[in-house]
Amino acid sequence: MSIIPEKLKVGDEIRIIAPARSLALLKEEFIELAKENFEKQGFKITFSKNCREIDMFNSSSIQSRVEDIHEAFRDKNVKAIFTVIGGFNSNQILKHLDYDLIKNNPKILCGYSDITALANAITAKTGLVTYSGLHFSTFAMQKEFDYNLEYFKKCLISENKFEVLSSKTWTDDAWYLDQNNRNIIQNEDFWILNEGEVEGIILGGNLCTLNLLQGTEFMPDISNSILFIEDDDMPGSGFDVEFERNLQSLIDQPNFEKVKGLVIGRFQKKAEMNIEKLKYIINTKEKLKNIAIIANVDFGHTNPLITFPIGGTCKLSVKNNCTKLEIIKH
């Protein structure tokens, strides 16, 4: 049975933690911008004790990160926990977390990218619904932020189910370097890859990070799931083969034959992935032939981003060249 944390209300305290990269990487002006944008929504922002600690990997000690997570869940005044940014090493801390403490003090945990490891592990170990969505740092964005905020509110404030609609535009620019000159791209809507009508439990996030959990106690059971997956362009010109083998690794996991659908996030420009190439990859996978699949959905390492519940439930209907993706339990 899943545990759904209480929704955010005006006046709630949100704690900022750094389970991957440190807050010290952000310019002070960006920290203030993000804080102000949260406060405009009526929330109080506090920062964890060790979130500015930084080491040679732009992170901090396991002990410091675990201490901050435990304190955030333990503090009765804190109603939600947001991560500073992503990184590479959230999986270091999984063995050190007190999952009973987390389960007994359920609250919103939200972030994406490397936070995929932390969020899916907590859901797997406790049944607590966690969230793939905006980092604290994302709230420093001054333009092209409206869609982000819309789905933040739909998922973390409203109790109502909601349909995920494709954004009209998207960006893949270094907005944090130049807030005024943004490269705005017209969106293509969802890519339809396989038809079907299914309902299932949402799991996933960043694909290569989720795969770090394979073979561990922290990998969620993917039975009856609709997997949300995306990957960043870090492999460069080798993105397509890297994505393919990461996808194959996920397909080879226990109970994949019970997976009901696949929702793939938008690819970055440097990934050079298009619908034809993705269709070819999908069509080489026997276990993907009879499940509903869409792609180019607004999550991943481009902007904007939906917020979605890991451990929540969605319905996916893909038929007659029409798609409806609805988050029904969050």
Beta strands, then each sheet from edge to edge (+ up, - down):
strand 1: 13-17
strand 2: 44-47
strand 3: 78-83
strand 4: 108-111
strand 5: 130-132
strand 6: 162-164
strand 7: 169-170
strand 8: 185-186
strand 9: 191-194
strand 10: 196-206
strand 11: 225-230
strand 12: 261-266
strand 13: 292-300
strand 14: 308-310
strand 15: 313-319
strand 16: 322-329
sheet 1: 2+ 1+ 3+ 4+ 5+ 14-
sheet 2: 6+ 16- 15+ 10- 11- 12- 13- 9+
sheet 3: 7+ 8-
end
